[in-house]
Amino acid sequence: MSTSAPARPRVALFVSCLVNVFRPTVAEAAIALLEQAGCEVDVPPGQSCCGQPGYNAGAIAAARPLAQNLIRCFEDYDYVVAPTGSCTGMIVEHYPRLLAQTPGWHERAVALAARTFELTHFLHTVMGFVPAPCKGTASVSYHDSCAGLRELGIRQQPRALLAHAGVQVQEMQGTEICCGFGGAFCAKLPAISTAMADEKLANAVASGATTLAGGDLGCLLHLEGRAAVTGISLEFRHVAEVLADAHVAGHARDTAPDVGAGHARDTAAPVAPPQPSLNVHLGSEPG
């Protein structure tokens, strides 16, 4: 554990819209890991979307009240942790700029940014956590998401945790190259996005792995949906699910409803997402 971390830190989990709507098991796995690491974990019910979709689209004024709401919900905790590099990057890198000219808010944004971490970074670097051995994951390749890698420097941390858990990562070619999701990018430029996904999937298959893991659910859902269309047989799992496999994910996979792109290979018809299973309201836009 970092010498600056409290003995039992109060950690607030920022769930993220995609996790909340499409795969709450990622949040459950994150909570389990944080508790195993010695944290007191809370999921503030007032949290909402971090504002990144609107911010990236140029709707700066619309993003500010979302940022202010998130700061109000989370600023009293020792740390804020999120199982996504994308939303974490928004809070850490962009909130101070977004609220730079808003009286009374810039200092609060800077203070929160300094205590906000992506999940694997927090577990490995701040808490010095060594996960329990994983079960049932034969071979794993890893996709580095753009925001986590380029904004936050998340690369070695998830691999170190997986190694501690006895999971050998079979590195694929081009692991640091974008998968083609990019939020609205995949909707605005679908042909380019699809070609990038196909290249990423081909590299994952060539690695010999049976599971593709990553730290951002948006990338994983994007790739899993494309794999379903093209008939590629890979399992797509958030790194938190892999690490918590012995404790949470095995049960959650047996009981979670089949929803969204993550289960596209099981049904030909679209399935409407369920009501969020966590006690939070995260707005309508995925972040």
VORO-638751 format. One line per 4 residues: their letters; for each residue x, y, z of C-alpha. Coordinates in nm, 4 decimals. Last residue first. Layout:
BEGIN
a) X Y Z | ...
REM end
This chain:
BEGIN
gpes) -1.9809 0.7583 -2.0827 | -2.3116 0.6317 -2.2119 | -2.5802 0.9020 -2.2431 | -2.9150 0.8612 -2.0709
glhv) -2.8421 0.9568 -1.7115 | -2.6461 0.7601 -1.4552 | -2.8995 0.6875 -1.1867 | -2.7617 0.4638 -0.9135
nlsp) -2.8870 0.1752 -0.7045 | -2.7246 -0.0929 -0.9167 | -2.9376 -0.3280 -1.1236 | -2.9956 -0.0738 -1.3976
qppa) -3.3272 -0.1420 -1.5758 | -3.2670 -0.3971 -1.8420 | -3.1188 -0.3283 -2.1870 | -3.3503 -0.4044 -2.4793
vpaa) -3.2556 -0.7154 -2.6704 | -3.1927 -0.7051 -3.0429 | -3.2841 -1.0293 -3.2231 | -3.0277 -1.2822 -3.3436
tdra) -2.9557 -1.4166 -2.9969 | -2.6614 -1.5690 -2.8118 | -2.3860 -1.3998 -3.0165 | -2.5196 -1.0583 -2.9283
hgag) -2.4661 -1.1106 -2.5551 | -2.2198 -0.8275 -2.4928 | -2.4068 -0.6151 -2.7445 | -2.6926 -0.5678 -2.5028
vdpa) -2.8587 -0.8058 -2.2613 | -2.8575 -1.1685 -2.1501 | -2.9583 -1.1396 -1.7845 | -2.6934 -1.2000 -1.5130
tdra) -2.7276 -1.5211 -1.3074 | -2.4584 -1.7603 -1.4318 | -2.2162 -1.4835 -1.5309 | -2.2602 -1.3284 -1.1874
hgav) -2.1690 -1.6491 -1.0059 | -1.8400 -1.6878 -1.1912 | -1.7738 -1.3162 -1.1750 | -1.7867 -1.2805 -0.8002
hada) -1.5188 -1.4571 -0.5926 | -1.2903 -1.6772 -0.8013 | -1.3397 -1.4599 -1.1081 | -1.2548 -1.1314 -0.9357
lvea) -0.9458 -1.0765 -1.1492 | -1.1165 -1.1763 -1.4737 | -1.4260 -0.9696 -1.4010 | -1.2122 -0.6674 -1.3115
vhrf) -1.0213 -0.7096 -1.6384 | -1.3459 -0.6647 -1.8300 | -1.4315 -0.9707 -2.0307 | -1.4799 -1.0611 -2.3948
elsi) -1.4853 -1.4319 -2.4810 | -1.3768 -1.5109 -2.8338 | -1.5343 -1.7128 -3.1150 | -1.5369 -1.5033 -3.4314
gtva) -1.8552 -1.5454 -3.6344 | -1.8337 -1.2156 -3.8211 | -2.1467 -1.0585 -3.6746 | -2.0804 -1.1882 -3.3226
arge) -1.7192 -1.0679 -3.3392 | -1.8437 -0.7203 -3.4335 | -2.0670 -0.7060 -3.1270 | -1.7891 -0.8352 -2.9077
lhll) -1.5492 -0.5714 -3.0380 | -1.7832 -0.2813 -2.9665 | -1.8871 -0.4281 -2.6312 | -1.5211 -0.4668 -2.5315
cgld) -1.4221 -0.1160 -2.6399 | -1.7116 0.0410 -2.4521 | -1.6396 -0.1753 -2.1479 | -1.3038 -0.0132 -2.0865
ggal) -1.0298 -0.1966 -1.8953 | -0.9654 -0.4836 -2.1316 | -0.9727 -0.8594 -2.1679 | -0.9886 -1.0732 -2.4798
ttag) -1.0408 -1.4391 -2.3953 | -0.9528 -1.7509 -2.5960 | -0.5963 -1.6443 -2.6630 | -0.3968 -1.7798 -2.9572
sava) -0.2438 -1.4410 -3.0360 | -0.3747 -1.4708 -3.3928 | -0.7328 -1.4466 -3.2622 | -0.6563 -1.1175 -3.0896
nalk) -0.4798 -0.9817 -3.3979 | -0.7765 -1.0690 -3.6186 | -1.0094 -0.9048 -3.3666 | -0.8097 -0.5810 -3.3690
edam) -0.8023 -0.5724 -3.7481 | -1.1755 -0.6353 -3.7695 | -1.2437 -0.3617 -3.5146 | -1.0378 -0.1122 -3.7149
atsi) -1.2247 -0.2022 -4.0341 | -1.5564 -0.1622 -3.8542 | -1.4651 0.1825 -3.7213 | -1.3554 0.2972 -4.0662
aplk) -1.6841 0.1857 -4.2200 | -1.8882 0.3188 -3.9262 | -1.7582 0.6770 -3.9370 | -2.0135 0.8825 -3.7424
acfa) -2.1511 0.5959 -3.5335 | -1.8139 0.4409 -3.4452 | -1.6700 0.7874 -3.3764 | -1.9502 0.8674 -3.1292
ggfg) -1.7640 0.6799 -2.8560 | -1.4190 0.5938 -2.9887 | -1.5055 0.2389 -3.0875 | -1.2488 0.1685 -3.3599
ccie) -1.0242 -0.0712 -3.1672 | -0.7518 0.1918 -3.1245 | -0.3939 0.0616 -3.1514 | -0.2050 -0.0187 -2.8287
tgqm) -0.2453 -0.3966 -2.8640 | -0.1156 -0.3788 -3.2205 | 0.0092 -0.7368 -3.2313 | -0.1310 -0.9526 -2.9565
eqvq) 0.0173 -1.0212 -2.6153 | -0.0649 -1.3563 -2.4618 | -0.1262 -1.2497 -2.1027 | -0.0514 -1.5195 -1.8470
vgah) -0.3032 -1.5260 -1.5652 | -0.1647 -1.6399 -1.2310 | -0.3399 -1.3769 -1.0226 | -0.0139 -1.1882 -0.9687
alla) 0.0309 -1.1875 -1.3481 | -0.3195 -1.0459 -1.3951 | -0.2441 -0.7689 -1.1457 | 0.0827 -0.6846 -1.3222
rpqq) -0.0911 -0.6836 -1.6617 | -0.3591 -0.4478 -1.5331 | -0.0934 -0.2048 -1.4013 | 0.1542 -0.2124 -1.6918
rigl) -0.0664 -0.0309 -1.9403 | -0.2612 0.2574 -1.7899 | -0.0668 0.5761 -1.8651 | -0.3613 0.8016 -1.7765
erlg) -0.4359 1.0037 -2.0890 | -0.2791 0.7824 -2.3552 | -0.3323 0.4343 -2.2168 | -0.6583 0.4780 -2.0308
acsd) -0.8079 0.7005 -2.2973 | -0.7034 0.4781 -2.5886 | -0.7976 0.1385 -2.4522 | -0.5227 -0.1208 -2.4196
hysv) -0.6560 -0.4583 -2.5352 | -0.5274 -0.7650 -2.3510 | -0.4941 -1.1292 -2.4528 | -0.6014 -1.4025 -2.2165
satg) -0.5633 -1.7787 -2.2050 | -0.7370 -2.0449 -1.9954 | -0.9511 -1.8306 -1.7671 | -1.1350 -2.0821 -1.5476
kcpa) -1.0200 -1.9751 -1.2050 | -0.8182 -1.6756 -1.0956 | -0.5671 -1.6792 -0.8105 | -0.6388 -1.4140 -0.5455
pvfg) -0.5346 -1.0586 -0.6183 | -0.2231 -0.8840 -0.4801 | -0.3080 -0.5218 -0.3946 | -0.0384 -0.2578 -0.3514
mvth) -0.3143 -0.0158 -0.2510 | -0.2053 0.2944 -0.4453 | -0.0134 0.1414 -0.7363 | -0.1809 -0.1933 -0.8045
lfht) -0.5387 -0.1431 -0.6867 | -0.5586 0.2237 -0.7822 | -0.4024 0.1775 -1.1237 | -0.6257 -0.1233 -1.1904
left) -0.9422 0.0726 -1.1030 | -0.8762 0.4053 -1.2769 | -0.8055 0.6701 -1.0180 | -0.9530 0.9898 -0.8735
raal) -0.7950 1.1609 -0.5733 | -0.6008 1.4342 -0.7593 | -0.8961 1.4920 -0.9918 | -1.1182 1.5628 -0.6915
avar) -0.8914 1.8421 -0.5681 | -0.8571 1.9929 -0.9161 | -1.2350 1.9929 -0.9649 | -1.2925 2.1512 -0.6239
ehwg) -1.0382 2.4228 -0.7011 | -1.2051 2.4941 -1.0351 | -1.5532 2.5064 -0.8862 | -1.5773 2.8220 -0.6779
ptqa) -1.6249 3.0529 -0.9734 | -1.6574 2.8679 -1.3070 | -1.3732 2.9754 -1.5360 | -1.1575 2.6648 -1.4955
llrp) -1.4593 2.4349 -1.4731 | -1.4077 2.2463 -1.8010 | -1.0305 2.2742 -1.7700 | -1.0190 2.1197 -1.4214
yhev) -1.2792 1.8613 -1.5306 | -1.0779 1.7557 -1.8357 | -0.7748 1.5575 -1.7220 | -0.8771 1.3786 -1.4042
imgt) -1.2546 1.3614 -1.4423 | -1.2592 1.2927 -1.8166 | -0.9649 1.0561 -1.7906 | -1.1518 0.8571 -1.5273
csgt) -1.4494 0.8361 -1.7631 | -1.2364 0.6845 -2.0393 | -1.0029 0.4788 -1.8236 | -1.2942 0.2757 -1.6957
pavv) -1.3523 0.0676 -1.3832 | -1.3765 0.3872 -1.1757 | -1.2255 0.4788 -0.8383 | -1.2830 0.7942 -0.6336
ydyd) -1.0664 0.8276 -0.3266 | -1.0774 0.9575 0.0317 | -1.4453 1.0408 -0.0018 | -1.6101 1.3815 0.0575
efcr) -1.5652 1.4973 -0.3033 | -1.7774 1.2249 -0.4618 | -2.1396 1.3325 -0.4920 | -2.0754 1.7080 -0.5139
ilnq) -1.8004 1.6524 -0.7745 | -2.0332 1.4362 -0.9828 | -2.3048 1.7005 -0.9767 | -2.0593 1.9703 -1.0811
alpr) -1.9363 1.7599 -1.3724 | -2.2918 1.6983 -1.4887 | -2.3679 2.0704 -1.4533 | -2.0646 2.1508 -1.6717
aaai) -2.1284 1.9048 -1.9567 | -2.4249 2.0950 -2.1028 | -2.2189 2.4132 -2.1361 | -1.9418 2.2260 -2.3164
agan) -2.1613 2.0640 -2.5788 | -1.8659 2.0213 -2.8162 | -1.9223 1.6566 -2.9019 | -1.6430 1.5469 -2.6678
ygpq) -1.8076 1.7370 -2.3831 | -2.1479 1.5885 -2.4617 | -2.0188 1.2329 -2.4510 | -1.7890 1.3056 -2.1510
gccs) -2.0501 1.4385 -1.9126 | -1.9589 1.2194 -1.6145 | -2.2994 1.0501 -1.6368 | -2.4769 1.0572 -1.3030
qgpp) -2.3969 0.9969 -0.9374 | -2.6667 1.0520 -0.6768 | -2.6650 0.6936 -0.5498 | -2.3055 0.7111 -0.4208
vdve) -2.1601 0.3599 -0.4533 | -1.9619 0.3051 -0.1319 | -1.6553 0.0933 -0.0626 | -1.4519 0.0610 0.2579
cgaq) -1.1171 -0.0481 0.1220 | -0.8926 -0.3348 0.2332 | -0.7768 -0.4712 -0.1029 | -1.0388 -0.7462 -0.0794
ella) -1.2992 -0.4707 -0.0530 | -1.1644 -0.3039 -0.3656 | -1.1666 -0.6349 -0.5520 | -1.5245 -0.7158 -0.4545
iaae) -1.6435 -0.3667 -0.5465 | -1.4747 -0.3920 -0.8868 | -1.6357 -0.7318 -0.9495 | -1.9798 -0.5937 -0.8680
avtp) -1.9133 -0.2947 -1.0935 | -1.8158 -0.5256 -1.3810 | -2.1198 -0.7435 -1.3070 | -2.3317 -0.4369 -1.3848
rfvn) -2.2842 -0.5124 -1.7557 | -2.5033 -0.3197 -2.0002 | -2.6739 -0.0345 -1.8174 | -2.4530 0.0419 -1.5165
vlcs) -2.1313 -0.0645 -1.6873 | -2.2093 0.1530 -1.9884 | -2.3067 0.4536 -1.7785 | -2.0026 0.4575 -1.5541
vfla) -1.9846 0.3004 -1.2036 | -1.7971 0.5666 -1.0081 | -1.7045 0.3739 -0.6959 | -1.6469 0.5801 -0.3834
vrpr) -1.3572 0.4673 -0.1664 | -1.3232 0.5264 0.2050 | -0.9665 0.4242 0.2820 | -0.8846 0.1566 0.5403
apas) -0.5224 0.2193 0.6468 | -0.5264 0.5609 0.4788 | -0.3149 0.5893 0.1608 | -0.0062 0.8139 0.1663
tsm) 0.2376 0.5290 0.2402 | 0.1146 0.3532 -0.0725 | 0.0000 0.0000 0.0000
REM end
